Amino acid sequence: MADDNNSTDITGKKIFFLHPTALVQNEIAAALIQRELEVYIVRDHLKLRRVLKKYPTSIVFANIDNGMPEKDWETWIRGILSDPPTATIAFGIFASENNGALAHKYVDIIKVKCGYTVIRPDTKKSIIQILENLKAVDAWGRRKYIRVTSDNEALTTINLPYNNDFIKGTIKDISVAGLSCFFPLDPNIEKNSLISNIQIKLQSILLKAEGIVFGSRMDGLIKIYVIMFTQRTDPEVRVKIRKFIQSTLQSRMDTDLR
C-alpha cells in the first residue's frame, strides 16, 4: 500500500541514493543514517521507478554521472514527475563537477526540490547542503528516531539479569532510544526499574546497555516490556544500533526491488 501524507508526517520519508559513488555511500549516506534518516542505496533506476509508486512521498538523490547518459537522466526524472502516481517524488541531483548549465536545468527548469550538489573529496559542505535540502522537504516528519521491528528475526535477542542469572527474551522492535521485548517466562519487572547490564544481540552484533523499564503492555497473552536506554549507554552502542537498523531496512527494501 502506498504511503500517504499523514503516515509520512509521522514516520518521515524514505531517501534513495541512486547509483552513488563509494564516497557518497560510505560518507554522505552514512552521515545521514546517523542523523536518524531512512536511507537506501539503489543501483537500478528501472526497479526504483516501480518501487516509487509504492512510496510516492520519497526523496531520490540521483548521481547523473553514473548509470546512464545525462540526457537519459533528464528523461527519466521528467517521466517520474509527470506520472501522477509518482509526481510527488522530491529529487536531488549530485555530480562531481560544478556545471552551471546543468544546475540551472534541474533546479530552475525541471524544479527538483532538493537541489544540485557537487560532491568533493571533503564531503562536509555537501552533507550540510543535503541536510538543508532535506529539512526543507520535511524529511524527518514528526519522527524522532527510526525504529525497526525485529521479532521475526531469529538472532535479535536480549538478556536481562534475573534471580542471580540471566533471562533470555526476544526483541520486538528497537531504536537508539530503546526497545520493546518479551520473554518466555515473564520476569515481572516493575516500572521504572533500572537495569544496568542489558545484553543485546542483533544478529552478529553483541552490545551492552543500561536501561529503565518505561512500562509494559499486553499483546494477547504476551507481556511486552518497553525499556529506554539511559544516557550512560555508550554512544558507540547507538551507532551500531543505527547501522543494524539501516542494514535491516535495506535488506527489506532490496526484496521490494527484486
Steps between C-alpha positions, in 0.01 A plus 500: 500500500639841410592725788278806542582848622366440851714190558804674354451795737541252785762260363711725278594443138706236328819631340648315204855554375498380141829384343711658776878500489688325780569842653132592506397163642772471762510860621190697402234229526666368816491849655128534425430162660664622822259796493198269520412511130366196314756452222517240224760422234364404156686416179214425262292799391242284321419301814502816710238664280266210569565518876443876509134440417478320834676784683390818316622743767860383472813700424744390229856626466614405151865484399483626143865402442417128517238256377407660168577807286391832648235552233343168599507612864301808404244286316474256790448771762249691289312174441464435872393856577239496223353164605215561752591207733853637544456873437561577869852352504763754609820479298851615576787488252862430586800506269879529514522825300357845559309540172296820507290406197399166649431654839276759332315234303424275794437764767336782301333322208422146618471640855642216702431572867829385653749693297814431300790388720860479386680217678858579604753274677436707814132421542421731796351778287305250289350343812397841636338593167312170475379526860368850433313372192359208699381733773323713239295199384432379857689173458484417870127560543398481867712192557792549738656154470491229236365179648509159338292196589709192565283239674507283187881502502641186665823668605369815672491422870539662840642366826403661831630432851239287679524316833881495498499376142389628159165458328494495119229680308411608146536859380177613338626835372797725563624857449793692645262622773395157622329174418200283571535132580326194643606187687386137504485529880368836617757651740241745641731799486357810667460828317795742547738216588861580408678215318875548483621202304278453196650269239369553149566278200417641156592213270882494526523823704533471879426813705470599863270777622331646803128563499192591701174305469262758357199273533331192363191401304320183409504373143255214520645270766851646471628784717710748303755702695623839383854588608654842440877532487662740748754768415770279651466260208816520288442726193668234285211268587261746338721520190489121467122491555454753219716289270295191586174686433628628164626156398165341592298762314730478196458123489121537506510768231723277284218245512258765370744587222529145368 
